[in-house]
């Protein structure tokens, strides 16, 4: 099932104890760690989804950068991928 709404996130990445920490400024509790940048980003996205579901159950939204998802919606994203 396609989501009805999508949120455009800005994710900050920083080194953290041998791994990486990803966080979303403006969303309280939206942070996660990972051994790689990619893992930290995807873990953080999972956390944002959980926060979004929780807020939705309370009648709240994330409150920013929401985009309605339709069959004609197209997005371009940049994802860092480590290569050797």
PDB file of N, CA, C and O in Angstrom:
ATOM      1  N   UNK A   1       0.839  -1.178   0.000  1.00  0.00           N
ATOM      2  CA  UNK A   1       0.000   0.000   0.000  1.00  0.00           C
ATOM      3  C   UNK A   1       0.886   1.244   0.000  1.00  0.00           C
ATOM      4  O   UNK A   1       1.842   1.338   0.769  1.00  0.00           O
ATOM      5  N   UNK A   2       0.560   2.187  -0.863  1.00  0.00           N
ATOM      6  CA  UNK A   2       1.297   3.439  -0.936  1.00  0.00           C
ATOM      7  C   UNK A   2       0.857   4.359   0.188  1.00  0.00           C
ATOM      8  O   UNK A   2      -0.325   4.395   0.532  1.00  0.00           O
ATOM      9  N   UNK A   3       1.801   5.111   0.772  1.00  0.00           N
ATOM     10  CA  UNK A   3       1.405   6.084   1.792  1.00  0.00           C
ATOM     11  C   UNK A   3       0.583   7.205   1.153  1.00  0.00           C
ATOM     12  O   UNK A   3       0.760   7.536  -0.020  1.00  0.00           O
ATOM     13  N   UNK A   4      -0.321   7.782   1.952  1.00  0.00           N
ATOM     14  CA  UNK A   4      -1.126   8.894   1.444  1.00  0.00           C
ATOM     15  C   UNK A   4      -0.363  10.207   1.516  1.00  0.00           C
ATOM     16  O   UNK A   4      -0.574  11.102   0.698  1.00  0.00           O
ATOM     17  N   UNK A   5       0.520  10.315   2.494  1.00  0.00           N
ATOM     18  CA  UNK A   5       1.323  11.518   2.649  1.00  0.00           C
ATOM     19  C   UNK A   5       2.783  11.123   2.826  1.00  0.00           C
ATOM     20  O   UNK A   5       3.098  10.055   3.350  1.00  0.00           O
ATOM     21  N   UNK A   6       3.634  11.979   2.390  1.00  0.00           N
ATOM     22  CA  UNK A   6       5.073  11.797   2.538  1.00  0.00           C
ATOM     23  C   UNK A   6       5.621  13.040   3.200  1.00  0.00           C
ATOM     24  O   UNK A   6       5.127  14.143   2.965  1.00  0.00           O
ATOM     25  N   UNK A   7       6.632  12.873   4.020  1.00  0.00           N
ATOM     26  CA  UNK A   7       7.278  14.002   4.673  1.00  0.00           C
ATOM     27  C   UNK A   7       8.705  14.108   4.137  1.00  0.00           C
ATOM     28  O   UNK A   7       9.441  13.121   4.097  1.00  0.00           O
ATOM     29  N   UNK A   8       9.080  15.305   3.732  1.00  0.00           N
ATOM     30  CA  UNK A   8      10.436  15.555   3.269  1.00  0.00           C
ATOM     31  C   UNK A   8      11.278  15.867   4.499  1.00  0.00           C
ATOM     32  O   UNK A   8      11.027  16.856   5.187  1.00  0.00           O
ATOM     33  N   UNK A   9      12.277  15.032   4.780  1.00  0.00           N
ATOM     34  CA  UNK A   9      13.101  15.185   5.980  1.00  0.00           C
ATOM     35  C   UNK A   9      14.499  15.680   5.647  1.00  0.00           C
ATOM     36  O   UNK A   9      15.078  15.302   4.628  1.00  0.00           O
ATOM     37  N   UNK A  10      15.025  16.514   6.501  1.00  0.00           N
ATOM     38  CA  UNK A  10      16.446  16.845   6.483  1.00  0.00           C
ATOM     39  C   UNK A  10      17.061  16.070   7.643  1.00  0.00           C
ATOM     40  O   UNK A  10      16.677  16.252   8.798  1.00  0.00           O
ATOM     41  N   UNK A  11      18.006  15.217   7.327  1.00  0.00           N
ATOM     42  CA  UNK A  11      18.614  14.355   8.347  1.00  0.00           C
ATOM     43  C   UNK A  11      20.064  14.779   8.550  1.00  0.00           C
ATOM     44  O   UNK A  11      20.837  14.876   7.597  1.00  0.00           O
ATOM     45  N   UNK A  12      20.417  15.030   9.809  1.00  0.00           N
ATOM     46  CA  UNK A  12      21.802  15.368  10.155  1.00  0.00           C
ATOM     47  C   UNK A  12      22.539  14.090  10.525  1.00  0.00           C
ATOM     48  O   UNK A  12      21.994  13.223  11.209  1.00  0.00           O
ATOM     49  N   UNK A  13      23.781  13.979  10.069  1.00  0.00           N
ATOM     50  CA  UNK A  13      24.606  12.806  10.353  1.00  0.00           C
ATOM     51  C   UNK A  13      25.874  13.280  11.059  1.00  0.00           C
ATOM     52  O   UNK A  13      26.476  14.282  10.676  1.00  0.00           O
ATOM     53  N   UNK A  14      26.266  12.540  12.096  1.00  0.00           N
ATOM     54  CA  UNK A  14      27.543  12.821  12.755  1.00  0.00           C
ATOM     55  C   UNK A  14      28.170  11.517  13.230  1.00  0.00           C
ATOM     56  O   UNK A  14      27.472  10.538  13.493  1.00  0.00           O
ATOM     57  N   UNK A  15      29.494  11.519  13.336  1.00  0.00           N
ATOM     58  CA  UNK A  15      30.188  10.343  13.864  1.00  0.00           C
ATOM     59  C   UNK A  15      29.852  10.200  15.337  1.00  0.00           C
ATOM     60  O   UNK A  15      29.682  11.185  16.057  1.00  0.00           O
ATOM     61  N   UNK A  16      29.759   8.920  15.777  1.00  0.00           N
ATOM     62  CA  UNK A  16      29.350   8.674  17.154  1.00  0.00           C
ATOM     63  C   UNK A  16      29.903   7.330  17.623  1.00  0.00           C
ATOM     64  O   UNK A  16      29.423   6.287  17.179  1.00  0.00           O
ATOM     65  N   UNK A  17      30.887   7.328  18.496  1.00  0.00           N
ATOM     66  CA  UNK A  17      31.402   6.101  19.120  1.00  0.00           C
ATOM     67  C   UNK A  17      31.649   4.964  18.138  1.00  0.00           C
ATOM     68  O   UNK A  17      31.151   3.859  18.352  1.00  0.00           O
ATOM     69  N   UNK A  18      32.392   5.196  17.083  1.00  0.00           N
ATOM     70  CA  UNK A  18      32.710   4.157  16.120  1.00  0.00           C
ATOM     71  C   UNK A  18      31.630   3.927  15.087  1.00  0.00           C
ATOM     72  O   UNK A  18      31.788   3.065  14.223  1.00  0.00           O
ATOM     73  N   UNK A  19      30.545   4.663  15.146  1.00  0.00           N
ATOM     74  CA  UNK A  19      29.447   4.539  14.183  1.00  0.00           C
ATOM     75  C   UNK A  19      28.955   5.914  13.802  1.00  0.00           C
ATOM     76  O   UNK A  19      29.721   6.876  13.754  1.00  0.00           O
ATOM     77  N   UNK A  20      27.681   5.994  13.534  1.00  0.00           N
ATOM     78  CA  UNK A  20      27.091   7.259  13.104  1.00  0.00           C
ATOM     79  C   UNK A  20      25.774   7.487  13.822  1.00  0.00           C
ATOM     80  O   UNK A  20      25.083   6.541  14.198  1.00  0.00           O
ATOM     81  N   UNK A  21      25.436   8.756  14.008  1.00  0.00           N
ATOM     82  CA  UNK A  21      24.176   9.158  14.605  1.00  0.00           C
ATOM     83  C   UNK A  21      23.432  10.002  13.580  1.00  0.00           C
ATOM     84  O   UNK A  21      23.973  10.980  13.065  1.00  0.00           O
ATOM     85  N   UNK A  22      22.194   9.625  13.287  1.00  0.00           N
ATOM     86  CA  UNK A  22      21.342  10.387  12.378  1.00  0.00           C
ATOM     87  C   UNK A  22      20.209  10.986  13.202  1.00  0.00           C
ATOM     88  O   UNK A  22      19.642  10.318  14.067  1.00  0.00           O
ATOM     89  N   UNK A  23      19.884  12.243  12.933  1.00  0.00           N
ATOM     90  CA  UNK A  23      18.797  12.895  13.663  1.00  0.00           C
ATOM     91  C   UNK A  23      18.042  13.842  12.739  1.00  0.00           C
ATOM     92  O   UNK A  23      18.574  14.323  11.738  1.00  0.00           O
ATOM     93  N   UNK A  24      16.785  14.097  13.105  1.00  0.00           N
ATOM     94  CA  UNK A  24      15.938  15.015  12.340  1.00  0.00           C
ATOM     95  C   UNK A  24      15.658  16.224  13.216  1.00  0.00           C
ATOM     96  O   UNK A  24      14.894  16.125  14.176  1.00  0.00           O
ATOM     97  N   UNK A  25      16.265  17.369  12.899  1.00  0.00           N
ATOM     98  CA  UNK A  25      15.993  18.572  13.664  1.00  0.00           C
ATOM     99  C   UNK A  25      14.511  18.931  13.593  1.00  0.00           C
ATOM    100  O   UNK A  25      13.897  18.851  12.530  1.00  0.00           O
ATOM    101  N   UNK A  26      13.949  19.322  14.715  1.00  0.00           N
ATOM    102  CA  UNK A  26      12.562  19.729  14.744  1.00  0.00           C
ATOM    103  C   UNK A  26      11.580  18.622  15.080  1.00  0.00           C
ATOM    104  O   UNK A  26      10.396  18.895  15.277  1.00  0.00           O
ATOM    105  N   UNK A  27      12.047  17.360  15.153  1.00  0.00           N
ATOM    106  CA  UNK A  27      11.177  16.255  15.540  1.00  0.00           C
ATOM    107  C   UNK A  27      11.781  15.632  16.800  1.00  0.00           C
ATOM    108  O   UNK A  27      12.766  14.896  16.738  1.00  0.00           O
ATOM    109  N   UNK A  28      11.172  15.942  17.930  1.00  0.00           N
ATOM    110  CA  UNK A  28      11.688  15.455  19.209  1.00  0.00           C
ATOM    111  C   UNK A  28      11.733  13.927  19.220  1.00  0.00           C
ATOM    112  O   UNK A  28      10.746  13.266  18.895  1.00  0.00           O
ATOM    113  N   UNK A  29      12.881  13.376  19.594  1.00  0.00           N
ATOM    114  CA  UNK A  29      13.060  11.935  19.689  1.00  0.00           C
ATOM    115  C   UNK A  29      13.440  11.256  18.397  1.00  0.00           C
ATOM    116  O   UNK A  29      13.618  10.039  18.372  1.00  0.00           O
ATOM    117  N   UNK A  30      13.569  12.013  17.318  1.00  0.00           N
ATOM    118  CA  UNK A  30      13.892  11.428  16.014  1.00  0.00           C
ATOM    119  C   UNK A  30      15.396  11.341  15.824  1.00  0.00           C
ATOM    120  O   UNK A  30      16.015  12.217  15.220  1.00  0.00           O
ATOM    121  N   UNK A  31      15.973  10.268  16.352  1.00  0.00           N
ATOM    122  CA  UNK A  31      17.397  10.019  16.162  1.00  0.00           C
ATOM    123  C   UNK A  31      17.648   8.526  16.255  1.00  0.00           C
ATOM    124  O   UNK A  31      16.882   7.798  16.888  1.00  0.00           O
ATOM    125  N   UNK A  32      18.731   8.066  15.617  1.00  0.00           N
ATOM    126  CA  UNK A  32      19.080   6.653  15.655  1.00  0.00           C
ATOM    127  C   UNK A  32      20.552   6.500  15.299  1.00  0.00           C
ATOM    128  O   UNK A  32      21.139   7.347  14.624  1.00  0.00           O
ATOM    129  N   UNK A  33      21.132   5.403  15.767  1.00  0.00           N
ATOM    130  CA  UNK A  33      22.528   5.094  15.491  1.00  0.00           C
ATOM    131  C   UNK A  33      22.626   3.988  14.451  1.00  0.00           C
ATOM    132  O   UNK A  33      21.662   3.269  14.186  1.00  0.00           O
ATOM    133  N   UNK A  34      23.806   3.872  13.874  1.00  0.00           N
ATOM    134  CA  UNK A  34      24.095   2.781  12.950  1.00  0.00           C
ATOM    135  C   UNK A  34      25.588   2.630  12.783  1.00  0.00           C
ATOM    136  O   UNK A  34      26.349   3.569  13.019  1.00  0.00           O
ATOM    137  N   UNK A  35      26.006   1.446  12.374  1.00  0.00           N
ATOM    138  CA  UNK A  35      27.427   1.196  12.127  1.00  0.00           C
ATOM    139  C   UNK A  35      27.912   1.924  10.875  1.00  0.00           C
ATOM    140  O   UNK A  35      29.090   2.266  10.763  1.00  0.00           O
ATOM    141  N   UNK A  36      26.993   2.159   9.933  1.00  0.00           N
ATOM    142  CA  UNK A  36      27.311   2.890   8.706  1.00  0.00           C
ATOM    143  C   UNK A  36      26.371   4.095   8.602  1.00  0.00           C
ATOM    144  O   UNK A  36      25.370   4.178   9.313  1.00  0.00           O
ATOM    145  N   UNK A  37      26.703   5.005   7.725  1.00  0.00           N
ATOM    146  CA  UNK A  37      25.829   6.160   7.483  1.00  0.00           C
ATOM    147  C   UNK A  37      24.462   5.683   7.010  1.00  0.00           C
ATOM    148  O   UNK A  37      23.429   6.164   7.476  1.00  0.00           O
ATOM    149  N   UNK A  38      24.467   4.738   6.082  1.00  0.00           N
ATOM    150  CA  UNK A  38      23.215   4.235   5.530  1.00  0.00           C
ATOM    151  C   UNK A  38      22.336   3.618   6.612  1.00  0.00           C
ATOM    152  O   UNK A  38      21.133   3.875   6.658  1.00  0.00           O
ATOM    153  N   UNK A  39      22.935   2.804   7.484  1.00  0.00           N
ATOM    154  CA  UNK A  39      22.179   2.154   8.551  1.00  0.00           C
ATOM    155  C   UNK A  39      21.591   3.189   9.508  1.00  0.00           C
ATOM    156  O   UNK A  39      20.441   3.063   9.929  1.00  0.00           O
ATOM    157  N   UNK A  40      22.373   4.206   9.852  1.00  0.00           N
ATOM    158  CA  UNK A  40      21.882   5.258  10.741  1.00  0.00           C
ATOM    159  C   UNK A  40      20.705   5.996  10.107  1.00  0.00           C
ATOM    160  O   UNK A  40      19.723   6.294  10.787  1.00  0.00           O
ATOM    161  N   UNK A  41      20.797   6.294   8.812  1.00  0.00           N
ATOM    162  CA  UNK A  41      19.711   6.992   8.113  1.00  0.00           C
ATOM    163  C   UNK A  41      18.445   6.146   8.122  1.00  0.00           C
ATOM    164  O   UNK A  41      17.375   6.636   8.481  1.00  0.00           O
ATOM    165  N   UNK A  42      18.557   4.895   7.733  1.00  0.00           N
ATOM    166  CA  UNK A  42      17.364   4.056   7.649  1.00  0.00           C
ATOM    167  C   UNK A  42      16.784   3.751   9.023  1.00  0.00           C
ATOM    168  O   UNK A  42      15.566   3.634   9.161  1.00  0.00           O
ATOM    169  N   UNK A  43      17.631   3.621  10.045  1.00  0.00           N
ATOM    170  CA  UNK A  43      17.123   3.453  11.409  1.00  0.00           C
ATOM    171  C   UNK A  43      16.367   4.704  11.852  1.00  0.00           C
ATOM    172  O   UNK A  43      15.328   4.610  12.506  1.00  0.00           O
ATOM    173  N   UNK A  44      16.892   5.870  11.494  1.00  0.00           N
ATOM    174  CA  UNK A  44      16.246   7.132  11.856  1.00  0.00           C
ATOM    175  C   UNK A  44      14.903   7.270  11.137  1.00  0.00           C
ATOM    176  O   UNK A  44      13.934   7.749  11.726  1.00  0.00           O
ATOM    177  N   UNK A  45      14.840   6.860   9.887  1.00  0.00           N
ATOM    178  CA  UNK A  45      13.581   6.900   9.144  1.00  0.00           C
ATOM    179  C   UNK A  45      12.543   6.017   9.835  1.00  0.00           C
ATOM    180  O   UNK A  45      11.377   6.398   9.945  1.00  0.00           O
ATOM    181  N   UNK A  46      12.966   4.835  10.301  1.00  0.00           N
ATOM    182  CA  UNK A  46      12.040   3.958  11.035  1.00  0.00           C
ATOM    183  C   UNK A  46      11.513   4.647  12.291  1.00  0.00           C
ATOM    184  O   UNK A  46      10.331   4.533  12.616  1.00  0.00           O
ATOM    185  N   UNK A  47      12.388   5.359  12.995  1.00  0.00           N
ATOM    186  CA  UNK A  47      11.967   6.075  14.202  1.00  0.00           C
ATOM    187  C   UNK A  47      10.962   7.170  13.848  1.00  0.00           C
ATOM    188  O   UNK A  47       9.963   7.339  14.546  1.00  0.00           O
ATOM    189  N   UNK A  48      11.217   7.909  12.777  1.00  0.00           N
ATOM    190  CA  UNK A  48      10.295   8.962  12.350  1.00  0.00           C
ATOM    191  C   UNK A  48       8.934   8.364  12.004  1.00  0.00           C
ATOM    192  O   UNK A  48       7.901   8.952  12.324  1.00  0.00           O
ATOM    193  N   UNK A  49       8.924   7.207  11.356  1.00  0.00           N
ATOM    194  CA  UNK A  49       7.652   6.547  11.038  1.00  0.00           C
ATOM    195  C   UNK A  49       6.892   6.189  12.318  1.00  0.00           C
ATOM    196  O   UNK A  49       5.678   6.378  12.393  1.00  0.00           O
ATOM    197  N   UNK A  50       7.604   5.674  13.321  1.00  0.00           N
ATOM    198  CA  UNK A  50       6.946   5.336  14.588  1.00  0.00           C
ATOM    199  C   UNK A  50       6.385   6.581  15.269  1.00  0.00           C
ATOM    200  O   UNK A  50       5.273   6.557  15.797  1.00  0.00           O
ATOM    201  N   UNK A  51       7.157   7.670  15.254  1.00  0.00           N
ATOM    202  CA  UNK A  51       6.693   8.927  15.842  1.00  0.00           C
ATOM    203  C   UNK A  51       5.465   9.424  15.081  1.00  0.00           C
ATOM    204  O   UNK A  51       4.504   9.892  15.691  1.00  0.00           O
ATOM    205  N   UNK A  52       5.494   9.324  13.757  1.00  0.00           N
ATOM    206  CA  UNK A  52       4.375   9.770  12.934  1.00  0.00           C
ATOM    207  C   UNK A  52       3.104   8.978  13.238  1.00  0.00           C
ATOM    208  O   UNK A  52       2.025   9.561  13.342  1.00  0.00           O
ATOM    209  N   UNK A  53       3.220   7.652  13.380  1.00  0.00           N
ATOM    210  CA  UNK A  53       2.059   6.819  13.713  1.00  0.00           C
ATOM    211  C   UNK A  53       1.510   7.217  15.077  1.00  0.00           C
ATOM    212  O   UNK A  53       0.299   7.362  15.243  1.00  0.00           O
ATOM    213  N   UNK A  54       2.394   7.393  16.049  1.00  0.00           N
ATOM    214  CA  UNK A  54       1.979   7.799  17.398  1.00  0.00           C
ATOM    215  C   UNK A  54       1.231   9.130  17.361  1.00  0.00           C
ATOM    216  O   UNK A  54       0.165   9.273  17.959  1.00  0.00           O
ATOM    217  N   UNK A  55       1.805  10.097  16.650  1.00  0.00           N
ATOM    218  CA  UNK A  55       1.162  11.415  16.582  1.00  0.00           C
ATOM    219  C   UNK A  55      -0.154  11.351  15.816  1.00  0.00           C
ATOM    220  O   UNK A  55      -1.115  12.031  16.174  1.00  0.00           O
ATOM    221  N   UNK A  56      -0.201  10.545  14.776  1.00  0.00           N
ATOM    222  CA  UNK A  56      -1.427  10.391  13.998  1.00  0.00           C
ATOM    223  C   UNK A  56      -2.553   9.824  14.855  1.00  0.00           C
ATOM    224  O   UNK A  56      -3.700  10.256  14.741  1.00  0.00           O
ATOM    225  N   UNK A  57      -2.230   8.861  15.709  1.00  0.00           N
ATOM    226  CA  UNK A  57      -3.233   8.283  16.617  1.00  0.00           C
ATOM    227  C   UNK A  57      -3.774   9.325  17.592  1.00  0.00           C
ATOM    228  O   UNK A  57      -4.889   9.185  18.095  1.00  0.00           O
ATOM    229  N   UNK A  58      -3.002  10.351  17.855  1.00  0.00           N
ATOM    230  CA  UNK A  58      -3.419  11.429  18.750  1.00  0.00           C
ATOM    231  C   UNK A  58      -4.021  12.609  17.979  1.00  0.00           C
ATOM    232  O   UNK A  58      -4.343  13.640  18.569  1.00  0.00           O
ATOM    233  N   UNK A  59      -4.170  12.454  16.669  1.00  0.00           N
ATOM    234  CA  UNK A  59      -4.732  13.523  15.844  1.00  0.00           C
ATOM    235  C   UNK A  59      -3.737  14.609  15.508  1.00  0.00           C
ATOM    236  O   UNK A  59      -4.128  15.715  15.134  1.00  0.00           O
ATOM    237  N   UNK A  60      -2.461  14.313  15.635  1.00  0.00           N
ATOM    238  CA  UNK A  60      -1.395  15.282  15.359  1.00  0.00           C
ATOM    239  C   UNK A  60      -0.612  14.840  14.123  1.00  0.00           C
ATOM    240  O   UNK A  60      -0.655  13.673  13.732  1.00  0.00           O
ATOM    241  N   UNK A  61       0.088  15.771  13.526  1.00  0.00           N
ATOM    242  CA  UNK A  61       0.995  15.461  12.425  1.00  0.00           C
ATOM    243  C   UNK A  61       2.403  15.839  12.826  1.00  0.00           C
ATOM    244  O   UNK A  61       2.638  16.338  13.927  1.00  0.00           O
ATOM    245  N   UNK A  62       3.330  15.597  11.929  1.00  0.00           N
ATOM    246  CA  UNK A  62       4.703  16.043  12.202  1.00  0.00           C
ATOM    247  C   UNK A  62       4.802  17.557  12.067  1.00  0.00           C
ATOM    248  O   UNK A  62       5.673  18.188  12.667  1.00  0.00           O
ATOM    249  N   UNK A  63       3.901  18.134  11.273  1.00  0.00           N
ATOM    250  CA  UNK A  63       3.791  19.583  11.233  1.00  0.00           C
ATOM    251  C   UNK A  63       4.653  20.315  10.227  1.00  0.00           C
ATOM    252  O   UNK A  63       4.692  21.545  10.233  1.00  0.00           O
ATOM    253  N   UNK A  64       5.349  19.587   9.359  1.00  0.00           N
ATOM    254  CA  UNK A  64       6.159  20.300   8.372  1.00  0.00           C
ATOM    255  C   UNK A  64       6.456  19.413   7.170  1.00  0.00           C
ATOM    256  O   UNK A  64       6.458  18.186   7.269  1.00  0.00           O
ATOM    257  N   UNK A  65       6.703  20.049   6.051  1.00  0.00           N
ATOM    258  CA  UNK A  65       7.164  19.398   4.823  1.00  0.00           C
ATOM    259  C   UNK A  65       6.327  18.202   4.392  1.00  0.00           C
ATOM    260  O   UNK A  65       6.871  17.242   3.846  1.00  0.00           O
ATOM    261  N   UNK A  66       5.008  18.235   4.624  1.00  0.00           N
ATOM    262  CA  UNK A  66       4.164  17.123   4.209  1.00  0.00           C
ATOM    263  C   UNK A  66       3.752  17.295   2.752  1.00  0.00           C
ATOM    264  O   UNK A  66       3.362  18.383   2.328  1.00  0.00           O
ATOM    265  N   UNK A  67       3.843  16.211   1.994  1.00  0.00           N
ATOM    266  CA  UNK A  67       3.501  16.204   0.581  1.00  0.00           C
ATOM    267  C   UNK A  67       2.440  15.144   0.365  1.00  0.00           C
ATOM    268  O   UNK A  67       2.594  14.008   0.812  1.00  0.00           O
ATOM    269  N   UNK A  68       1.352  15.509  -0.324  1.00  0.00           N
ATOM    270  CA  UNK A  68       0.322  14.505  -0.619  1.00  0.00           C
ATOM    271  C   UNK A  68       0.837  13.566  -1.702  1.00  0.00           C
ATOM    272  O   UNK A  68       1.353  14.010  -2.727  1.00  0.00           O
ATOM    273  N   UNK A  69       0.694  12.270  -1.467  1.00  0.00           N
ATOM    274  CA  UNK A  69       1.196  11.259  -2.395  1.00  0.00           C
ATOM    275  C   UNK A  69       0.074  10.857  -3.348  1.00  0.00           C
ATOM    276  O   UNK A  69      -0.962  10.357  -2.912  1.00  0.00           O
ATOM    277  N   UNK A  70       0.275  11.072  -4.636  1.00  0.00           N
ATOM    278  CA  UNK A  70      -0.686  10.675  -5.658  1.00  0.00           C
ATOM    279  C   UNK A  70       0.048   9.804  -6.677  1.00  0.00           C
ATOM    280  O   UNK A  70       1.276   9.728  -6.649  1.00  0.00           O
ATOM    281  N   UNK A  71      -0.684   9.149  -7.570  1.00  0.00           N
ATOM    282  CA  UNK A  71      -0.009   8.332  -8.590  1.00  0.00           C
ATOM    283  C   UNK A  71       0.943   9.142  -9.474  1.00  0.00           C
ATOM    284  O   UNK A  71       1.845   8.569 -10.085  1.00  0.00           O
ATOM    285  N   UNK A  72       0.760  10.453  -9.552  1.00  0.00           N
ATOM    286  CA  UNK A  72       1.631  11.282 -10.390  1.00  0.00           C
ATOM    287  C   UNK A  72       2.772  11.935  -9.612  1.00  0.00           C
ATOM    288  O   UNK A  72       3.594  12.637 -10.201  1.00  0.00           O
ATOM    289  N   UNK A  73       2.831  11.717  -8.317  1.00  0.00           N
ATOM    290  CA  UNK A  73       3.885  12.324  -7.509  1.00  0.00           C
ATOM    291  C   UNK A  73       5.236  11.691  -7.848  1.00  0.00           C
ATOM    292  O   UNK A  73       5.349  10.468  -7.928  1.00  0.00           O
ATOM    293  N   UNK A  74       6.238  12.510  -8.042  1.00  0.00           N
ATOM    294  CA  UNK A  74       7.602  12.048  -8.303  1.00  0.00           C
ATOM    295  C   UNK A  74       8.531  12.776  -7.342  1.00  0.00           C
ATOM    296  O   UNK A  74       8.356  13.966  -7.078  1.00  0.00           O
ATOM    297  N   UNK A  75       9.510  12.060  -6.825  1.00  0.00           N
ATOM    298  CA  UNK A  75      10.480  12.668  -5.917  1.00  0.00           C
ATOM    299  C   UNK A  75      11.877  12.225  -6.298  1.00  0.00           C
ATOM    300  O   UNK A  75      12.087  11.129  -6.816  1.00  0.00           O
ATOM    301  N   UNK A  76      12.806  13.088  -6.034  1.00  0.00           N
ATOM    302  CA  UNK A  76      14.222  12.757  -6.180  1.00  0.00           C
ATOM    303  C   UNK A  76      14.859  12.920  -4.818  1.00  0.00           C
ATOM    304  O   UNK A  76      14.664  13.934  -4.148  1.00  0.00           O
ATOM    305  N   UNK A  77      15.622  11.920  -4.409  1.00  0.00           N
ATOM    306  CA  UNK A  77      16.300  11.991  -3.127  1.00  0.00           C
ATOM    307  C   UNK A  77      17.778  11.712  -3.324  1.00  0.00           C
ATOM    308  O   UNK A  77      18.179  11.053  -4.285  1.00  0.00           O
ATOM    309  N   UNK A  78      18.571  12.214  -2.417  1.00  0.00           N
ATOM    310  CA  UNK A  78      20.008  11.944  -2.425  1.00  0.00           C
ATOM    311  C   UNK A  78      20.317  11.093  -1.201  1.00  0.00           C
ATOM    312  O   UNK A  78      19.974  11.472  -0.081  1.00  0.00           O
ATOM    313  N   UNK A  79      20.955   9.958  -1.401  1.00  0.00           N
ATOM    314  CA  UNK A  79      21.300   9.057  -0.308  1.00  0.00           C
ATOM    315  C   UNK A  79      22.798   8.770  -0.397  1.00  0.00           C
ATOM    316  O   UNK A  79      23.273   8.319  -1.440  1.00  0.00           O
ATOM    317  N   UNK A  80      23.542   9.020   0.663  1.00  0.00           N
ATOM    318  CA  UNK A  80      24.972   8.713   0.616  1.00  0.00           C
ATOM    319  C   UNK A  80      25.194   7.203   0.638  1.00  0.00           C
ATOM    320  O   UNK A  80      24.582   6.492   1.435  1.00  0.00           O
ATOM    321  N   UNK A  81      26.054   6.727  -0.221  1.00  0.00           N
ATOM    322  CA  UNK A  81      26.371   5.309  -0.286  1.00  0.00           C
ATOM    323  C   UNK A  81      27.887   5.178  -0.212  1.00  0.00           C
ATOM    324  O   UNK A  81      28.606   5.671  -1.081  1.00  0.00           O
ATOM    325  N   UNK A  82      28.369   4.503   0.842  1.00  0.00           N
ATOM    326  CA  UNK A  82      29.806   4.305   0.983  1.00  0.00           C
ATOM    327  C   UNK A  82      30.307   3.265   0.000  1.00  0.00           C
ATOM    328  O   UNK A  82      29.732   2.183  -0.119  1.00  0.00           O
ATOM    329  N   UNK A  83      31.361   3.590  -0.691  1.00  0.00           N
ATOM    330  CA  UNK A  83      31.994   2.636  -1.630  1.00  0.00           C
ATOM    331  C   UNK A  83      33.483   2.583  -1.335  1.00  0.00           C
ATOM    332  O   UNK A  83      34.075   3.574  -0.907  1.00  0.00           O
ATOM    333  N   UNK A  84      34.068   1.453  -1.559  1.00  0.00           N
ATOM    334  CA  UNK A  84      35.512   1.290  -1.335  1.00  0.00           C
ATOM    335  C   UNK A  84      36.277   1.465  -2.616  1.00  0.00           C
ATOM    336  O   UNK A  84      37.504   1.363  -2.621  1.00  0.00           O
TER     337      UNK A  84
END
